[in-house]
Structures are given as C-alpha cells and as structure tokens.
Amino acid sequence: MSRFPLIRLHLSGIFMKIISVRQRLYPALLLP
C-alpha cells in the first residue's frame, strides 16, 4: 500500500515532463 503513492507521484512526474516537451515542440511543429 505504501508503494501506490510513490508510483502515482512518478507517473505524474512523467506526465508533467511529456506536457513540457509537447509545449516546447508544438511551436516548432506549427512553423513551416
């Protein structure tokens, strides 16, 4: 049971990383 919060925190960290990467890539993808 003590593992679940840790896994959840790890997943949220990965999700935030993906969002930051997408925010960085979107302008580059929108440019021709």
N, CA, C and O atoms as a Maestro MAE file, in Angstrom:
{
 s_m_m2io_version
 :::
 2.0.0
}

f_m_ct {
 s_m_title
 :::
 protein
 m_atom[128] {
  # First column is atom index #
  i_m_mmod_type
  r_m_x_coord
  r_m_y_coord
  r_m_z_coord
  i_m_residue_number
  s_m_chain_name
  s_m_pdb_residue_name
  s_m_pdb_atom_name
  i_m_atomic_number
  :::
  1 25 0.832 -1.212 0.000 1 A "MET " " N  " 7
  2 3 0.000 0.000 0.000 1 A "MET " " CA " 6
  3 2 0.865 1.260 0.000 1 A "MET " " C  " 6
  4 15 0.451 2.296 -0.522 1 A "MET " " O  " 8
  5 25 2.043 1.178 0.573 2 A "SER " " N  " 7
  6 3 2.934 2.350 0.642 2 A "SER " " CA " 6
  7 2 3.572 2.638 -0.719 2 A "SER " " C  " 6
  8 15 4.175 3.692 -0.920 2 A "SER " " O  " 8
  9 25 3.435 1.696 -1.643 3 A "ARG " " N  " 7
  10 3 4.044 1.874 -2.960 3 A "ARG " " CA " 6
  11 2 3.160 2.722 -3.873 3 A "ARG " " C  " 6
  12 15 3.669 3.454 -4.723 3 A "ARG " " O  " 8
  13 25 1.844 2.628 -3.705 4 A "PHE " " N  " 7
  14 3 0.925 3.315 -4.613 4 A "PHE " " CA " 6
  15 2 1.169 4.819 -4.703 4 A "PHE " " C  " 6
  16 15 1.243 5.340 -5.816 4 A "PHE " " O  " 8
  17 25 1.298 5.544 -3.592 5 A "PRO " " N  " 7
  18 3 1.566 6.989 -3.682 5 A "PRO " " CA " 6
  19 2 2.856 7.282 -4.449 5 A "PRO " " C  " 6
  20 15 2.930 8.259 -5.194 5 A "PRO " " O  " 8
  21 25 3.865 6.437 -4.266 6 A "LEU " " N  " 7
  22 3 5.148 6.646 -4.946 6 A "LEU " " CA " 6
  23 2 4.989 6.478 -6.452 6 A "LEU " " C  " 6
  24 15 5.505 7.276 -7.235 6 A "LEU " " O  " 8
  25 25 4.264 5.427 -6.850 7 A "ILE " " N  " 7
  26 3 4.035 5.174 -8.282 7 A "ILE " " CA " 6
  27 2 3.230 6.321 -8.877 7 A "ILE " " C  " 6
  28 15 3.507 6.784 -9.984 7 A "ILE " " O  " 8
  29 25 2.231 6.771 -8.127 8 A "ARG " " N  " 7
  30 3 1.374 7.869 -8.613 8 A "ARG " " CA " 6
  31 2 2.203 9.129 -8.800 8 A "ARG " " C  " 6
  32 15 2.036 9.838 -9.792 8 A "ARG " " O  " 8
  33 25 3.085 9.412 -7.867 9 A "LEU " " N  " 7
  34 3 3.949 10.599 -7.954 9 A "LEU " " CA " 6
  35 2 4.884 10.472 -9.151 9 A "LEU " " C  " 6
  36 15 5.137 11.450 -9.855 9 A "LEU " " O  " 8
  37 25 5.396 9.262 -9.379 10 A "HIS " " N  " 7
  38 3 6.306 9.026 -10.505 10 A "HIS " " CA " 6
  39 2 5.571 9.242 -11.826 10 A "HIS " " C  " 6
  40 15 6.103 9.865 -12.745 10 A "HIS " " O  " 8
  41 25 4.344 8.722 -11.916 11 A "LEU " " N  " 7
  42 3 3.551 8.868 -13.144 11 A "LEU " " CA " 6
  43 2 3.228 10.334 -13.398 11 A "LEU " " C  " 6
  44 15 3.286 10.791 -14.540 11 A "LEU " " O  " 8
  45 25 2.889 11.076 -12.345 12 A "SER " " N  " 7
  46 3 2.572 12.499 -12.507 12 A "SER " " CA " 6
  47 2 3.807 13.259 -12.982 12 A "SER " " C  " 6
  48 15 3.695 14.200 -13.767 12 A "SER " " O  " 8
  49 25 4.981 12.855 -12.509 13 A "GLY " " N  " 7
  50 3 6.225 13.488 -12.934 13 A "GLY " " CA " 6
  51 2 6.488 13.246 -14.414 13 A "GLY " " C  " 6
  52 15 6.897 14.157 -15.134 13 A "GLY " " O  " 8
  53 25 6.253 12.016 -14.865 14 A "ILE " " N  " 7
  54 3 6.426 11.684 -16.282 14 A "ILE " " CA " 6
  55 2 5.424 12.474 -17.115 14 A "ILE " " C  " 6
  56 15 5.765 12.994 -18.177 14 A "ILE " " O  " 8
  57 25 4.171 12.564 -16.622 15 A "PHE " " N  " 7
  58 3 3.121 13.288 -17.340 15 A "PHE " " CA " 6
  59 2 3.500 14.756 -17.505 15 A "PHE " " C  " 6
  60 15 3.312 15.334 -18.576 15 A "PHE " " O  " 8
  61 25 4.031 15.357 -16.445 16 A "MET " " N  " 7
  62 3 4.443 16.767 -16.498 16 A "MET " " CA " 6
  63 2 5.599 16.945 -17.485 16 A "MET " " C  " 6
  64 15 5.671 17.948 -18.195 16 A "MET " " O  " 8
  65 25 6.500 15.964 -17.521 17 A "LYS " " N  " 7
  66 3 7.629 16.030 -18.470 17 A "LYS " " CA " 6
  67 2 7.111 15.995 -19.901 17 A "LYS " " C  " 6
  68 15 7.560 16.762 -20.752 17 A "LYS " " O  " 8
  69 25 6.155 15.091 -20.161 18 A "ILE " " N  " 7
  70 3 5.578 14.971 -21.504 18 A "ILE " " CA " 6
  71 2 4.908 16.279 -21.899 18 A "ILE " " C  " 6
  72 15 5.062 16.740 -23.030 18 A "ILE " " O  " 8
  73 25 4.162 16.882 -20.969 19 A "ILE " " N  " 7
  74 3 3.463 18.146 -21.244 19 A "ILE " " CA " 6
  75 2 4.479 19.239 -21.578 19 A "ILE " " C  " 6
  76 15 4.282 19.998 -22.527 19 A "ILE " " O  " 8
  77 25 5.553 19.323 -20.811 20 A "SER " " N  " 7
  78 3 6.565 20.363 -21.046 20 A "SER " " CA " 6
  79 2 7.244 20.150 -22.400 20 A "SER " " C  " 6
  80 15 7.546 21.113 -23.106 20 A "SER " " O  " 8
  81 25 7.482 18.886 -22.758 21 A "VAL " " N  " 7
  82 3 8.103 18.572 -24.051 21 A "VAL " " CA " 6
  83 2 7.149 18.949 -25.179 21 A "VAL " " C  " 6
  84 15 7.572 19.504 -26.193 21 A "VAL " " O  " 8
  85 25 5.839 18.643 -25.001 22 A "ARG " " N  " 7
  86 3 4.848 18.974 -26.027 22 A "ARG " " CA " 6
  87 2 4.761 20.485 -26.208 22 A "ARG " " C  " 6
  88 15 4.695 20.976 -27.335 22 A "ARG " " O  " 8
  89 25 4.761 21.224 -25.096 23 A "GLN " " N  " 7
  90 3 4.688 22.683 -25.172 23 A "GLN " " CA " 6
  91 2 5.896 23.245 -25.923 23 A "GLN " " C  " 6
  92 15 5.796 24.269 -26.600 23 A "GLN " " O  " 8
  93 25 7.030 22.569 -25.796 24 A "ARG " " N  " 7
  94 3 8.254 23.016 -26.477 24 A "ARG " " CA " 6
  95 2 8.217 22.652 -27.964 24 A "ARG " " C  " 6
  96 15 8.708 23.402 -28.808 24 A "ARG " " O  " 8
  97 25 7.628 21.494 -28.272 25 A "LEU " " N  " 7
  98 3 7.631 21.007 -29.658 25 A "LEU " " CA " 6
  99 2 6.528 21.646 -30.503 25 A "LEU " " C  " 6
  100 15 6.714 21.862 -31.701 25 A "LEU " " O  " 8
  101 25 5.377 21.951 -29.886 26 A "TYR " " N  " 7
  102 3 4.250 22.487 -30.654 26 A "TYR " " CA " 6
  103 2 4.625 23.708 -31.508 26 A "TYR " " C  " 6
  104 15 4.311 23.719 -32.699 26 A "TYR " " O  " 8
  105 25 5.276 24.725 -30.957 27 A "PRO " " N  " 7
  106 3 5.666 25.879 -31.782 27 A "PRO " " CA " 6
  107 2 6.540 25.467 -32.969 27 A "PRO " " C  " 6
  108 15 6.387 26.004 -34.066 27 A "PRO " " O  " 8
  109 25 7.447 24.526 -32.757 28 A "ALA " " N  " 7
  110 3 8.332 24.061 -33.830 28 A "ALA " " CA " 6
  111 2 7.525 23.328 -34.903 28 A "ALA " " C  " 6
  112 15 7.818 23.437 -36.093 28 A "ALA " " O  " 8
  113 25 6.496 22.571 -34.467 29 A "LEU " " N  " 7
  114 3 5.678 21.825 -35.426 29 A "LEU " " CA " 6
  115 2 4.765 22.768 -36.204 29 A "LEU " " C  " 6
  116 15 4.478 22.531 -37.378 29 A "LEU " " O  " 8
  117 25 4.309 23.839 -35.550 30 A "LEU " " N  " 7
  118 3 3.403 24.782 -36.212 30 A "LEU " " CA " 6
  119 2 4.137 25.597 -37.276 30 A "LEU " " C  " 6
  120 15 3.546 25.985 -38.284 30 A "LEU " " O  " 8
  121 25 5.419 25.853 -37.052 31 A "LEU " " N  " 7
  122 3 6.202 26.610 -38.038 31 A "LEU " " CA " 6
  123 2 6.437 25.773 -39.291 31 A "LEU " " C  " 6
  124 15 6.668 24.568 -39.186 31 A "LEU " " O  " 8
  125 25 6.383 26.379 -40.463 32 A "PRO " " N  " 7
  126 3 6.575 25.648 -41.728 32 A "PRO " " CA " 6
  127 2 8.054 25.264 -41.948 32 A "PRO " " C  " 6
  128 15 8.388 24.647 -42.960 32 A "PRO " " O  " 8
  :::
 }
 m_bond[127] {
  # First column is bond index #
  i_m_from
  i_m_to
  i_m_order
  :::
  1 1 2 1
  2 2 3 1
  3 3 4 2
  4 3 5 1
  5 5 6 1
  6 6 7 1
  7 7 8 2
  8 7 9 1
  9 9 10 1
  10 10 11 1
  11 11 12 2
  12 11 13 1
  13 13 14 1
  14 14 15 1
  15 15 16 2
  16 15 17 1
  17 17 18 1
  18 18 19 1
  19 19 20 2
  20 19 21 1
  21 21 22 1
  22 22 23 1
  23 23 24 2
  24 23 25 1
  25 25 26 1
  26 26 27 1
  27 27 28 2
  28 27 29 1
  29 29 30 1
  30 30 31 1
  31 31 32 2
  32 31 33 1
  33 33 34 1
  34 34 35 1
  35 35 36 2
  36 35 37 1
  37 37 38 1
  38 38 39 1
  39 39 40 2
  40 39 41 1
  41 41 42 1
  42 42 43 1
  43 43 44 2
  44 43 45 1
  45 45 46 1
  46 46 47 1
  47 47 48 2
  48 47 49 1
  49 49 50 1
  50 50 51 1
  51 51 52 2
  52 51 53 1
  53 53 54 1
  54 54 55 1
  55 55 56 2
  56 55 57 1
  57 57 58 1
  58 58 59 1
  59 59 60 2
  60 59 61 1
  61 61 62 1
  62 62 63 1
  63 63 64 2
  64 63 65 1
  65 65 66 1
  66 66 67 1
  67 67 68 2
  68 67 69 1
  69 69 70 1
  70 70 71 1
  71 71 72 2
  72 71 73 1
  73 73 74 1
  74 74 75 1
  75 75 76 2
  76 75 77 1
  77 77 78 1
  78 78 79 1
  79 79 80 2
  80 79 81 1
  81 81 82 1
  82 82 83 1
  83 83 84 2
  84 83 85 1
  85 85 86 1
  86 86 87 1
  87 87 88 2
  88 87 89 1
  89 89 90 1
  90 90 91 1
  91 91 92 2
  92 91 93 1
  93 93 94 1
  94 94 95 1
  95 95 96 2
  96 95 97 1
  97 97 98 1
  98 98 99 1
  99 99 100 2
  100 99 101 1
  101 101 102 1
  102 102 103 1
  103 103 104 2
  104 103 105 1
  105 105 106 1
  106 106 107 1
  107 107 108 2
  108 107 109 1
  109 109 110 1
  110 110 111 1
  111 111 112 2
  112 111 113 1
  113 113 114 1
  114 114 115 1
  115 115 116 2
  116 115 117 1
  117 117 118 1
  118 118 119 1
  119 119 120 2
  120 119 121 1
  121 121 122 1
  122 122 123 1
  123 123 124 2
  124 123 125 1
  125 125 126 1
  126 126 127 1
  127 127 128 2
  :::
 }
}
